[in-house]
């Protein structure tokens, strides 16, 4: 029997024929070869299905599941119902794994008492962080530099504020943790479901292993990404997620966690106002201020107690600004971003 642990990789895809081959290629190129790659085709209408079936015939480690279009959460949950690996990882179909030694380094850094490990990511599509040469030597050196993060309330608050806890694709989870926590992604949400998933998991985790490797390339230039376009449901979804985040924080009696949840709520409001100035926002201009007022009313006052001084100052400024002023300021921020990104 192989000494290598089986690692299951969950890859949901919808109309992803442009990038899915590169994504799967970066996964299958791992020096840790004992992989189970579960691709869930979420009702694609382009050539995705044909392409992933061709790739699966060429590599028996790929399992393709086709479903009707139900969204990324349902697709991931379908894959989680089928995983058999000791460890579970996630990748989005338009992204890449940055180095072929990622999984090997993670496995060498693991310990029997560790159920979650995290690693770094980049948005530099040209990043070639490592070659596969001397893979075991590289992986061992990286694994030896891994550190433990004690997940007390203060550490969790910092993870929430930095948003490092948000994504599943820069982490590897022990399957026993997902089963014990019954961790699944919330259907019906278009944004923020990742954070709820991780909160559900991290409630049972006392120590997280931090592995110093840039292992994931997040593609920011995808126009279909939720972070690259105006989403009319974004505010409602984020408030649902933040309501649960605040409820969890209150249940811990931790000031730092409650302050972090309040800070994120204010940040979400500002982000949604900023989106009203996005070039593809189809809300009539006469109605945008009304929406801004509604967004602001969803978080009339926040308290960043227990967080660092900079966050408390920002929340203090938020508390004294009305919706009209915030709307004007986010418009100026949006103009500045547009000018910086224009050719």
MIPABA-595416 format. One record per residue (C-alpha): residue number from 1; x, y, z; chain. Coordinates in nm, 2 decimals, always signed. Layout:
% MIPABA-595416
<r i="NUM" x="X" y="Y" z="Z" ch="A"/>
...
This chain:
% MIPABA-595416
<r i="1" x="+0.00" y="+0.00" z="+0.00" ch="A"/>
<r i="2" x="+0.13" y="+0.35" z="-0.09" ch="A"/>
<r i="3" x="+0.27" y="+0.55" z="+0.20" ch="A"/>
<r i="4" x="+0.15" y="+0.87" z="+0.03" ch="A"/>
<r i="5" x="-0.19" y="+1.00" z="+0.16" ch="A"/>
<r i="6" x="-0.46" y="+1.03" z="-0.09" ch="A"/>
<r i="7" x="-0.55" y="+1.40" z="-0.15" ch="A"/>
<r i="8" x="-0.89" y="+1.48" z="-0.30" ch="A"/>
<r i="9" x="-0.91" y="+1.80" z="-0.51" ch="A"/>
<r i="10" x="-1.26" y="+1.96" z="-0.57" ch="A"/>
<r i="11" x="-1.29" y="+2.16" z="-0.89" ch="A"/>
<r i="12" x="-1.64" y="+2.31" z="-0.97" ch="A"/>
<r i="13" x="-1.67" y="+2.44" z="-1.32" ch="A"/>
<r i="14" x="-1.94" y="+2.62" z="-1.52" ch="A"/>
<r i="15" x="-1.87" y="+2.73" z="-1.88" ch="A"/>
<r i="16" x="-1.50" y="+2.71" z="-1.81" ch="A"/>
<r i="17" x="-1.35" y="+2.57" z="-2.13" ch="A"/>
<r i="18" x="-1.11" y="+2.87" z="-2.16" ch="A"/>
<r i="19" x="-0.92" y="+2.79" z="-1.84" ch="A"/>
<r i="20" x="-1.01" y="+2.44" z="-1.71" ch="A"/>
<r i="21" x="-0.74" y="+2.25" z="-1.90" ch="A"/>
<r i="22" x="-0.47" y="+2.48" z="-1.75" ch="A"/>
<r i="23" x="-0.62" y="+2.45" z="-1.41" ch="A"/>
<r i="24" x="-0.63" y="+2.07" z="-1.42" ch="A"/>
<r i="25" x="-0.28" y="+2.06" z="-1.58" ch="A"/>
<r i="26" x="-0.13" y="+2.25" z="-1.28" ch="A"/>
<r i="27" x="-0.30" y="+2.00" z="-1.04" ch="A"/>
<r i="28" x="-0.20" y="+1.68" z="-1.23" ch="A"/>
<r i="29" x="+0.16" y="+1.81" z="-1.25" ch="A"/>
<r i="30" x="+0.21" y="+1.77" z="-0.88" ch="A"/>
<r i="31" x="+0.51" y="+1.57" z="-0.76" ch="A"/>
<r i="32" x="+0.27" y="+1.42" z="-0.50" ch="A"/>
<r i="33" x="+0.09" y="+1.19" z="-0.75" ch="A"/>
<r i="34" x="-0.17" y="+1.02" z="-0.53" ch="A"/>
<r i="35" x="-0.45" y="+1.25" z="-0.62" ch="A"/>
<r i="36" x="-0.83" y="+1.22" z="-0.67" ch="A"/>
<r i="37" x="-0.95" y="+1.52" z="-0.88" ch="A"/>
<r i="38" x="-1.33" y="+1.56" z="-0.87" ch="A"/>
<r i="39" x="-1.45" y="+1.79" z="-1.14" ch="A"/>
<r i="40" x="-1.82" y="+1.89" z="-1.11" ch="A"/>
<r i="41" x="-1.95" y="+2.03" z="-1.43" ch="A"/>
<r i="42" x="-2.23" y="+2.26" z="-1.31" ch="A"/>
<r i="43" x="-2.45" y="+2.24" z="-1.62" ch="A"/>
<r i="44" x="-2.21" y="+2.40" z="-1.86" ch="A"/>
<r i="45" x="-2.34" y="+2.50" z="-2.20" ch="A"/>
<r i="46" x="-2.01" y="+2.55" z="-2.38" ch="A"/>
<r i="47" x="-1.75" y="+2.29" z="-2.46" ch="A"/>
<r i="48" x="-1.65" y="+2.23" z="-2.10" ch="A"/>
<r i="49" x="-1.81" y="+1.89" z="-2.07" ch="A"/>
<r i="50" x="-1.65" y="+1.75" z="-2.38" ch="A"/>
<r i="51" x="-1.31" y="+1.89" z="-2.27" ch="A"/>
<r i="52" x="-1.31" y="+1.75" z="-1.92" ch="A"/>
<r i="53" x="-1.43" y="+1.41" z="-2.04" ch="A"/>
<r i="54" x="-1.13" y="+1.40" z="-2.28" ch="A"/>
<r i="55" x="-0.89" y="+1.49" z="-1.99" ch="A"/>
<r i="56" x="-1.05" y="+1.23" z="-1.77" ch="A"/>
<r i="57" x="-0.99" y="+0.96" z="-2.03" ch="A"/>
<r i="58" x="-0.62" y="+1.06" z="-2.04" ch="A"/>
<r i="59" x="-0.58" y="+1.05" z="-1.66" ch="A"/>
<r i="60" x="-0.77" y="+0.81" z="-1.44" ch="A"/>
<r i="61" x="-0.72" y="+1.04" z="-1.14" ch="A"/>
<r i="62" x="-0.99" y="+1.27" z="-1.28" ch="A"/>
<r i="63" x="-1.35" y="+1.19" z="-1.19" ch="A"/>
<r i="64" x="-1.61" y="+1.40" z="-1.37" ch="A"/>
<r i="65" x="-1.96" y="+1.45" z="-1.23" ch="A"/>
<r i="66" x="-2.22" y="+1.64" z="-1.44" ch="A"/>
<r i="67" x="-2.51" y="+1.81" z="-1.28" ch="A"/>
<r i="68" x="-2.78" y="+2.06" z="-1.37" ch="A"/>
<r i="69" x="-2.68" y="+2.42" z="-1.31" ch="A"/>
<r i="70" x="-2.73" y="+2.48" z="-0.94" ch="A"/>
<r i="71" x="-2.44" y="+2.71" z="-0.85" ch="A"/>
<r i="72" x="-2.09" y="+2.67" z="-0.71" ch="A"/>
<r i="73" x="-2.20" y="+2.58" z="-0.36" ch="A"/>
<r i="74" x="-2.41" y="+2.29" z="-0.48" ch="A"/>
<r i="75" x="-2.13" y="+2.18" z="-0.71" ch="A"/>
<r i="76" x="-1.87" y="+2.17" z="-0.43" ch="A"/>
<r i="77" x="-2.11" y="+1.99" z="-0.20" ch="A"/>
<r i="78" x="-2.17" y="+1.72" z="-0.47" ch="A"/>
<r i="79" x="-1.79" y="+1.67" z="-0.48" ch="A"/>
<r i="80" x="-1.76" y="+1.66" z="-0.10" ch="A"/>
<r i="81" x="-2.02" y="+1.38" z="-0.10" ch="A"/>
<r i="82" x="-1.78" y="+1.17" z="-0.32" ch="A"/>
<r i="83" x="-1.44" y="+1.25" z="-0.18" ch="A"/>
<r i="84" x="-1.24" y="+0.96" z="-0.04" ch="A"/>
<r i="85" x="-0.90" y="+1.12" z="+0.03" ch="A"/>
<r i="86" x="-0.75" y="+1.18" z="+0.37" ch="A"/>
<r i="87" x="-0.71" y="+1.54" z="+0.28" ch="A"/>
<r i="88" x="-0.94" y="+1.77" z="+0.08" ch="A"/>
<r i="89" x="-0.83" y="+2.07" z="-0.13" ch="A"/>
<r i="90" x="-1.03" y="+2.31" z="-0.35" ch="A"/>
<r i="91" x="-0.95" y="+2.49" z="-0.68" ch="A"/>
<r i="92" x="-1.16" y="+2.72" z="-0.89" ch="A"/>
<r i="93" x="-1.16" y="+2.63" z="-1.26" ch="A"/>
<r i="94" x="-1.01" y="+2.96" z="-1.38" ch="A"/>
<r i="95" x="-0.72" y="+2.95" z="-1.14" ch="A"/>
<r i="96" x="-0.39" y="+2.76" z="-1.12" ch="A"/>
<r i="97" x="-0.17" y="+2.59" z="-0.87" ch="A"/>
<r i="98" x="+0.15" y="+2.79" z="-0.87" ch="A"/>
<r i="99" x="+0.40" y="+2.51" z="-0.81" ch="A"/>
<r i="100" x="+0.42" y="+2.13" z="-0.87" ch="A"/>
<r i="101" x="+0.56" y="+2.08" z="-0.52" ch="A"/>
<r i="102" x="+0.26" y="+2.23" z="-0.34" ch="A"/>
<r i="103" x="+0.09" y="+1.91" z="-0.22" ch="A"/>
<r i="104" x="+0.42" y="+1.74" z="-0.14" ch="A"/>
<r i="105" x="+0.52" y="+2.03" z="+0.08" ch="A"/>
<r i="106" x="+0.19" y="+2.03" z="+0.26" ch="A"/>
<r i="107" x="+0.20" y="+1.66" z="+0.32" ch="A"/>
<r i="108" x="+0.56" y="+1.69" z="+0.46" ch="A"/>
<r i="109" x="+0.44" y="+1.97" z="+0.69" ch="A"/>
<r i="110" x="+0.14" y="+1.78" z="+0.82" ch="A"/>
<r i="111" x="+0.11" y="+1.61" z="+1.16" ch="A"/>
<r i="112" x="-0.14" y="+1.37" z="+1.29" ch="A"/>
<r i="113" x="-0.29" y="+1.63" z="+1.52" ch="A"/>
<r i="114" x="-0.33" y="+1.89" z="+1.25" ch="A"/>
<r i="115" x="-0.66" y="+1.91" z="+1.06" ch="A"/>
<r i="116" x="-0.62" y="+2.24" z="+0.86" ch="A"/>
<r i="117" x="-0.32" y="+2.39" z="+0.69" ch="A"/>
<r i="118" x="-0.30" y="+2.71" z="+0.49" ch="A"/>
<r i="119" x="-0.06" y="+2.85" z="+0.24" ch="A"/>
<r i="120" x="+0.00" y="+3.17" z="+0.04" ch="A"/>
<r i="121" x="-0.14" y="+3.28" z="-0.30" ch="A"/>
<r i="122" x="-0.06" y="+3.53" z="-0.57" ch="A"/>
<r i="123" x="-0.25" y="+3.71" z="-0.84" ch="A"/>
<r i="124" x="+0.06" y="+3.72" z="-1.07" ch="A"/>
<r i="125" x="-0.03" y="+3.49" z="-1.36" ch="A"/>
<r i="126" x="+0.33" y="+3.48" z="-1.46" ch="A"/>
<r i="127" x="+0.45" y="+3.35" z="-1.13" ch="A"/>
<r i="128" x="+0.67" y="+3.04" z="-1.16" ch="A"/>
<r i="129" x="+0.75" y="+3.01" z="-0.80" ch="A"/>
<r i="130" x="+0.94" y="+2.68" z="-0.81" ch="A"/>
<r i="131" x="+1.04" y="+2.42" z="-1.07" ch="A"/>
<r i="132" x="+0.99" y="+2.05" z="-1.01" ch="A"/>
<r i="133" x="+1.37" y="+2.00" z="-0.98" ch="A"/>
<r i="134" x="+1.48" y="+1.87" z="-0.65" ch="A"/>
<r i="135" x="+1.11" y="+1.85" z="-0.55" ch="A"/>
<r i="136" x="+1.16" y="+1.65" z="-0.23" ch="A"/>
<r i="137" x="+1.44" y="+1.87" z="-0.11" ch="A"/>
<r i="138" x="+1.23" y="+2.18" z="-0.18" ch="A"/>
<r i="139" x="+0.93" y="+2.03" z="-0.01" ch="A"/>
<r i="140" x="+1.12" y="+1.92" z="+0.29" ch="A"/>
<r i="141" x="+1.28" y="+2.26" z="+0.34" ch="A"/>
<r i="142" x="+0.93" y="+2.43" z="+0.31" ch="A"/>
<r i="143" x="+0.77" y="+2.18" z="+0.55" ch="A"/>
<r i="144" x="+1.04" y="+2.24" z="+0.81" ch="A"/>
<r i="145" x="+0.96" y="+2.61" z="+0.81" ch="A"/>
<r i="146" x="+0.59" y="+2.56" z="+0.87" ch="A"/>
<r i="147" x="+0.45" y="+2.71" z="+1.19" ch="A"/>
<r i="148" x="+0.16" y="+2.65" z="+1.41" ch="A"/>
<r i="149" x="-0.11" y="+2.92" z="+1.46" ch="A"/>
<r i="150" x="-0.30" y="+2.89" z="+1.78" ch="A"/>
<r i="151" x="-0.66" y="+2.97" z="+1.69" ch="A"/>
<r i="152" x="-0.77" y="+3.16" z="+2.00" ch="A"/>
<r i="153" x="-1.02" y="+3.44" z="+1.97" ch="A"/>
<r i="154" x="-0.76" y="+3.71" z="+1.89" ch="A"/>
<r i="155" x="-0.60" y="+3.50" z="+1.61" ch="A"/>
<r i="156" x="-0.94" y="+3.42" z="+1.46" ch="A"/>
<r i="157" x="-1.02" y="+3.80" z="+1.47" ch="A"/>
<r i="158" x="-0.71" y="+3.88" z="+1.28" ch="A"/>
<r i="159" x="-0.79" y="+3.61" z="+1.02" ch="A"/>
<r i="160" x="-1.13" y="+3.76" z="+0.98" ch="A"/>
<r i="161" x="-1.01" y="+4.12" z="+0.94" ch="A"/>
<r i="162" x="-0.74" y="+4.02" z="+0.70" ch="A"/>
<r i="163" x="-0.99" y="+3.80" z="+0.51" ch="A"/>
<r i="164" x="-0.74" y="+3.52" z="+0.51" ch="A"/>
<r i="165" x="-1.01" y="+3.29" z="+0.65" ch="A"/>
<r i="166" x="-1.25" y="+3.36" z="+0.36" ch="A"/>
<r i="167" x="-1.13" y="+3.13" z="+0.09" ch="A"/>
<r i="168" x="-1.11" y="+2.75" z="+0.08" ch="A"/>
<r i="169" x="-0.86" y="+2.73" z="-0.21" ch="A"/>
<r i="170" x="-0.56" y="+2.84" z="+0.00" ch="A"/>
<r i="171" x="-0.62" y="+2.57" z="+0.26" ch="A"/>
<r i="172" x="-0.61" y="+2.19" z="+0.29" ch="A"/>
<r i="173" x="-0.86" y="+2.02" z="+0.52" ch="A"/>
<r i="174" x="-0.85" y="+1.68" z="+0.68" ch="A"/>
<r i="175" x="-1.15" y="+1.49" z="+0.56" ch="A"/>
<r i="176" x="-1.23" y="+1.38" z="+0.92" ch="A"/>
<r i="177" x="-1.28" y="+1.75" z="+1.01" ch="A"/>
<r i="178" x="-1.53" y="+1.81" z="+0.73" ch="A"/>
<r i="179" x="-1.72" y="+1.49" z="+0.83" ch="A"/>
<r i="180" x="-1.72" y="+1.57" z="+1.20" ch="A"/>
<r i="181" x="-1.83" y="+1.93" z="+1.14" ch="A"/>
<r i="182" x="-2.07" y="+1.84" z="+0.86" ch="A"/>
<r i="183" x="-1.91" y="+2.12" z="+0.67" ch="A"/>
<r i="184" x="-2.10" y="+2.22" z="+0.35" ch="A"/>
<r i="185" x="-2.13" y="+2.53" z="+0.14" ch="A"/>
<r i="186" x="-2.45" y="+2.73" z="+0.18" ch="A"/>
<r i="187" x="-2.67" y="+2.71" z="-0.13" ch="A"/>
<r i="188" x="-2.85" y="+3.02" z="-0.25" ch="A"/>
<r i="189" x="-2.56" y="+3.26" z="-0.17" ch="A"/>
<r i="190" x="-2.36" y="+3.40" z="-0.46" ch="A"/>
<r i="191" x="-2.09" y="+3.55" z="-0.24" ch="A"/>
<r i="192" x="-1.96" y="+3.49" z="+0.11" ch="A"/>
<r i="193" x="-2.05" y="+3.12" z="+0.12" ch="A"/>
<r i="194" x="-1.68" y="+3.04" z="+0.16" ch="A"/>
<r i="195" x="-1.65" y="+3.23" z="+0.49" ch="A"/>
<r i="196" x="-1.95" y="+3.05" z="+0.63" ch="A"/>
<r i="197" x="-1.80" y="+2.72" z="+0.53" ch="A"/>
<r i="198" x="-1.47" y="+2.80" z="+0.70" ch="A"/>
<r i="199" x="-1.64" y="+2.93" z="+1.02" ch="A"/>
<r i="200" x="-1.82" y="+2.60" z="+1.04" ch="A"/>
<r i="201" x="-1.49" y="+2.42" z="+1.01" ch="A"/>
<r i="202" x="-1.27" y="+2.64" z="+1.23" ch="A"/>
<r i="203" x="-1.51" y="+2.61" z="+1.52" ch="A"/>
<r i="204" x="-1.35" y="+2.26" z="+1.58" ch="A"/>
<r i="205" x="-0.99" y="+2.36" z="+1.51" ch="A"/>
<r i="206" x="-0.75" y="+2.47" z="+1.78" ch="A"/>
<r i="207" x="-0.43" y="+2.48" z="+1.58" ch="A"/>
<r i="208" x="-0.38" y="+2.56" z="+1.21" ch="A"/>
<r i="209" x="-0.05" y="+2.49" z="+1.03" ch="A"/>
<r i="210" x="+0.08" y="+2.78" z="+0.82" ch="A"/>
<r i="211" x="+0.30" y="+2.65" z="+0.54" ch="A"/>
<r i="212" x="+0.53" y="+2.92" z="+0.38" ch="A"/>
<r i="213" x="+0.47" y="+2.84" z="+0.01" ch="A"/>
<r i="214" x="+0.30" y="+3.04" z="-0.26" ch="A"/>
<r i="215" x="+0.08" y="+2.76" z="-0.39" ch="A"/>
<r i="216" x="-0.21" y="+2.92" z="-0.57" ch="A"/>
<r i="217" x="-0.26" y="+3.17" z="-0.85" ch="A"/>
<r i="218" x="-0.58" y="+3.36" z="-0.83" ch="A"/>
<r i="219" x="-0.69" y="+3.50" z="-1.16" ch="A"/>
<r i="220" x="-0.82" y="+3.85" z="-1.11" ch="A"/>
<r i="221" x="-0.86" y="+3.93" z="-1.48" ch="A"/>
<r i="222" x="-1.16" y="+3.70" z="-1.53" ch="A"/>
<r i="223" x="-1.46" y="+3.93" z="-1.61" ch="A"/>
<r i="224" x="-1.70" y="+3.66" z="-1.49" ch="A"/>
<r i="225" x="-1.55" y="+3.67" z="-1.14" ch="A"/>
<r i="226" x="-1.78" y="+3.80" z="-0.87" ch="A"/>
<r i="227" x="-1.51" y="+4.05" z="-0.77" ch="A"/>
<r i="228" x="-1.50" y="+4.20" z="-1.12" ch="A"/>
<r i="229" x="-1.86" y="+4.29" z="-1.19" ch="A"/>
<r i="230" x="-2.16" y="+4.45" z="-1.03" ch="A"/>
<r i="231" x="-2.38" y="+4.20" z="-0.85" ch="A"/>
<r i="232" x="-2.73" y="+4.32" z="-0.76" ch="A"/>
<r i="233" x="-2.76" y="+4.05" z="-0.48" ch="A"/>
<r i="234" x="-2.42" y="+4.12" z="-0.33" ch="A"/>
<r i="235" x="-2.54" y="+4.34" z="-0.04" ch="A"/>
<r i="236" x="-2.82" y="+4.10" z="+0.06" ch="A"/>
<r i="237" x="-2.58" y="+3.80" z="+0.05" ch="A"/>
<r i="238" x="-2.31" y="+3.98" z="+0.25" ch="A"/>
<r i="239" x="-2.56" y="+4.08" z="+0.52" ch="A"/>
<r i="240" x="-2.68" y="+3.72" z="+0.56" ch="A"/>
<r i="241" x="-2.32" y="+3.61" z="+0.60" ch="A"/>
<r i="242" x="-2.23" y="+3.89" z="+0.84" ch="A"/>
<r i="243" x="-2.54" y="+3.82" z="+1.05" ch="A"/>
<r i="244" x="-2.41" y="+3.47" z="+1.11" ch="A"/>
<r i="245" x="-2.06" y="+3.60" z="+1.16" ch="A"/>
<r i="246" x="-2.18" y="+3.84" z="+1.43" ch="A"/>
<r i="247" x="-2.40" y="+3.57" z="+1.59" ch="A"/>
<r i="248" x="-2.10" y="+3.34" z="+1.62" ch="A"/>
<r i="249" x="-1.88" y="+3.62" z="+1.75" ch="A"/>
<r i="250" x="-2.13" y="+3.70" z="+2.02" ch="A"/>
<r i="251" x="-2.16" y="+3.34" z="+2.12" ch="A"/>
<r i="252" x="-1.79" y="+3.34" z="+2.21" ch="A"/>
<r i="253" x="-1.80" y="+3.65" z="+2.44" ch="A"/>
<r i="254" x="-1.49" y="+3.77" z="+2.27" ch="A"/>
<r i="255" x="-1.45" y="+4.14" z="+2.22" ch="A"/>
<r i="256" x="-1.19" y="+4.10" z="+1.95" ch="A"/>
<r i="257" x="-1.42" y="+3.86" z="+1.74" ch="A"/>
<r i="258" x="-1.72" y="+4.09" z="+1.79" ch="A"/>
<r i="259" x="-1.51" y="+4.39" z="+1.68" ch="A"/>
<r i="260" x="-1.38" y="+4.20" z="+1.38" ch="A"/>
<r i="261" x="-1.73" y="+4.11" z="+1.27" ch="A"/>
<r i="262" x="-1.84" y="+4.47" z="+1.31" ch="A"/>
<r i="263" x="-1.54" y="+4.60" z="+1.11" ch="A"/>
<r i="264" x="-1.62" y="+4.35" z="+0.83" ch="A"/>
<r i="265" x="-1.99" y="+4.47" z="+0.83" ch="A"/>
<r i="266" x="-1.88" y="+4.83" z="+0.77" ch="A"/>
<r i="267" x="-1.63" y="+4.72" z="+0.51" ch="A"/>
<r i="268" x="-1.91" y="+4.53" z="+0.33" ch="A"/>
<r i="269" x="-2.13" y="+4.84" z="+0.32" ch="A"/>
<r i="270" x="-1.85" y="+5.05" z="+0.18" ch="A"/>
<r i="271" x="-1.77" y="+4.78" z="-0.08" ch="A"/>
<r i="272" x="-2.14" y="+4.76" z="-0.20" ch="A"/>
<r i="273" x="-2.15" y="+5.14" z="-0.23" ch="A"/>
<r i="274" x="-1.83" y="+5.14" z="-0.43" ch="A"/>
<r i="275" x="-2.00" y="+4.88" z="-0.66" ch="A"/>
<r i="276" x="-2.28" y="+5.13" z="-0.74" ch="A"/>
<r i="277" x="-2.01" y="+5.34" z="-0.92" ch="A"/>
<r i="278" x="-1.90" y="+5.03" z="-1.13" ch="A"/>
<r i="279" x="-1.91" y="+5.08" z="-1.50" ch="A"/>
<r i="280" x="-2.15" y="+4.79" z="-1.55" ch="A"/>
<r i="281" x="-2.39" y="+4.88" z="-1.27" ch="A"/>
<r i="282" x="-2.73" y="+4.90" z="-1.44" ch="A"/>
<r i="283" x="-2.91" y="+5.07" z="-1.15" ch="A"/>
<r i="284" x="-3.05" y="+5.40" z="-1.27" ch="A"/>
<r i="285" x="-2.84" y="+5.69" z="-1.13" ch="A"/>
<r i="286" x="-3.15" y="+5.84" z="-0.97" ch="A"/>
<r i="287" x="-3.19" y="+5.52" z="-0.76" ch="A"/>
<r i="288" x="-2.83" y="+5.47" z="-0.66" ch="A"/>
<r i="289" x="-2.84" y="+5.71" z="-0.37" ch="A"/>
<r i="290" x="-3.15" y="+5.53" z="-0.24" ch="A"/>
<r i="291" x="-2.96" y="+5.21" z="-0.25" ch="A"/>
<r i="292" x="-2.67" y="+5.37" z="-0.07" ch="A"/>
<r i="293" x="-2.91" y="+5.49" z="+0.20" ch="A"/>
<r i="294" x="-3.04" y="+5.13" z="+0.24" ch="A"/>
<r i="295" x="-2.69" y="+4.99" z="+0.25" ch="A"/>
<r i="296" x="-2.59" y="+5.24" z="+0.52" ch="A"/>
<r i="297" x="-2.91" y="+5.16" z="+0.73" ch="A"/>
<r i="298" x="-2.81" y="+4.79" z="+0.74" ch="A"/>
<r i="299" x="-2.51" y="+4.89" z="+0.95" ch="A"/>
<r i="300" x="-2.61" y="+5.21" z="+1.13" ch="A"/>
<r i="301" x="-2.32" y="+5.19" z="+1.38" ch="A"/>
<r i="302" x="-2.03" y="+4.95" z="+1.43" ch="A"/>
<r i="303" x="-1.80" y="+4.90" z="+1.72" ch="A"/>
<r i="304" x="-1.45" y="+4.77" z="+1.65" ch="A"/>
<r i="305" x="-1.36" y="+4.72" z="+2.01" ch="A"/>
<r i="306" x="-1.09" y="+4.46" z="+2.06" ch="A"/>
<r i="307" x="-0.93" y="+4.53" z="+1.72" ch="A"/>
<r i="308" x="-0.62" y="+4.73" z="+1.64" ch="A"/>
<r i="309" x="-0.62" y="+5.11" z="+1.66" ch="A"/>
<r i="310" x="-0.63" y="+5.16" z="+1.28" ch="A"/>
<r i="311" x="-0.95" y="+4.95" z="+1.25" ch="A"/>
<r i="312" x="-1.11" y="+5.14" z="+1.54" ch="A"/>
<r i="313" x="-1.03" y="+5.47" z="+1.38" ch="A"/>
<r i="314" x="-1.18" y="+5.36" z="+1.05" ch="A"/>
<r i="315" x="-1.49" y="+5.24" z="+1.22" ch="A"/>
<r i="316" x="-1.51" y="+5.56" z="+1.41" ch="A"/>
<r i="317" x="-1.50" y="+5.75" z="+1.08" ch="A"/>
<r i="318" x="-1.77" y="+5.53" z="+0.93" ch="A"/>
<r i="319" x="-2.00" y="+5.60" z="+1.23" ch="A"/>
<r i="320" x="-1.99" y="+5.98" z="+1.17" ch="A"/>
<r i="321" x="-2.04" y="+5.97" z="+0.79" ch="A"/>
<r i="322" x="-2.39" y="+5.96" z="+0.65" ch="A"/>
<r i="323" x="-2.50" y="+5.77" z="+0.34" ch="A"/>
<r i="324" x="-2.47" y="+6.07" z="+0.12" ch="A"/>
<r i="325" x="-2.11" y="+6.14" z="+0.22" ch="A"/>
<r i="326" x="-2.01" y="+5.77" z="+0.20" ch="A"/>
<r i="327" x="-2.17" y="+5.75" z="-0.15" ch="A"/>
<r i="328" x="-1.97" y="+6.06" z="-0.26" ch="A"/>
<r i="329" x="-1.64" y="+5.93" z="-0.12" ch="A"/>
<r i="330" x="-1.68" y="+5.58" z="-0.27" ch="A"/>
<r i="331" x="-1.75" y="+5.75" z="-0.61" ch="A"/>
<r i="332" x="-1.41" y="+5.93" z="-0.58" ch="A"/>
<r i="333" x="-1.25" y="+5.60" z="-0.48" ch="A"/>
<r i="334" x="-1.40" y="+5.43" z="-0.78" ch="A"/>
<r i="335" x="-1.28" y="+5.70" z="-1.01" ch="A"/>
<r i="336" x="-0.93" y="+5.67" z="-0.87" ch="A"/>
<r i="337" x="-0.93" y="+5.29" z="-0.93" ch="A"/>
<r i="338" x="-1.06" y="+5.34" z="-1.28" ch="A"/>
<r i="339" x="-0.79" y="+5.59" z="-1.36" ch="A"/>
<r i="340" x="-0.51" y="+5.37" z="-1.22" ch="A"/>
<r i="341" x="-0.63" y="+5.06" z="-1.42" ch="A"/>
<r i="342" x="-0.69" y="+5.24" z="-1.75" ch="A"/>
<r i="343" x="-0.43" y="+5.18" z="-2.03" ch="A"/>
